[in-house]
C-alpha cells in the first residue's frame, strides 16, 4: 500500500469515527428535543384543558343546584353554555397523545358527561311537571355521583398523563446517558486510533529514512558494498530500491576504476623495470666506460 493511501485511510477512519460521534450526539439531542416538544405541545396544554374541564364540572354542579332551588331560567341558560364549553374541552382532550389506559379513562369521563347532561334534562322535565323534590333527589344522588366520578376520572387521566411524561423523561435520560457513554467511548477510540496510526506511520517512515540516511553517509565515505532492505510497498521502498541501483552502479564504476589503474600499472611497470635495469648496468660500467 502506498504511503499516501496509508495516510488517507488513517484519516478516513478517524473522520468516520468522528462522524459517528457526531451522529450519536445529534440523535441524543433530537431525542431530548422530541421529549421537550411533547411536554410543551402535549402534556402542559392537555393538563391545562383538563383543569379547565374540572372547573367546568364544578361550575355545572353549582349552576344545577341554583336552578333547582331558585328556578331561574338564566341559570339554566348558563348551565347549557357551560355544558357546551365543558363538552368541547373534554373532546379536545381526545386530540392529545395518550396511553391506552388514559384513553379508556377519558372515554369513561365523556360517557359520564353525556349521562350527566341527560340526567339534568330529566331534572328540568321533573321541575317543569312540578316535581321539585324528585328533581332535587335525582340531583343529589345520581347527579352528585356522576360529578364525583367525572372529577375522579379526570384526576386519573391527569395522573396517567403525568406517568407517561415522567416515563418519557426517564427514557430520554437513559438514552442520553447511554449516548454520552457511546460518544465519549467513540471519541476516545477515535483519538487513540489516530494517535496509534500516526505513530505507526511516523515510526515506519522515520525508520526507513534512518536506514537510507546511514547508507547515504557510507556512500559519501566511499563504501558502496551496503545494500539496504526496506519492507513494504510504499514510496519509501521505491526510494530504497533506487538507492540500491545507484549504489550498485557506483560500485561497478569503482571496480572499473580499480581495474583501469591495475592495467595501467601493469603496462607501465615492465618498461620502467627495463629502463631501470639498463640504467643500473650503465652505472656499473658493464657495457664499458661511459663517454661524456
NORGINOR-V531193 format. One record per helix or strand of 2 or more residues. SS is the DSSP state (a for helix, b for strand). FROM is the first residue (numbers start at 0). TO is the last residue. If there is no record, write none. Layout:
ss,from,to
SS,FROM,TO
SS,FROM,TO
This chain:
ss,from,to
a,2,69
a,72,92
a,99,127
a,131,219
a,234,283
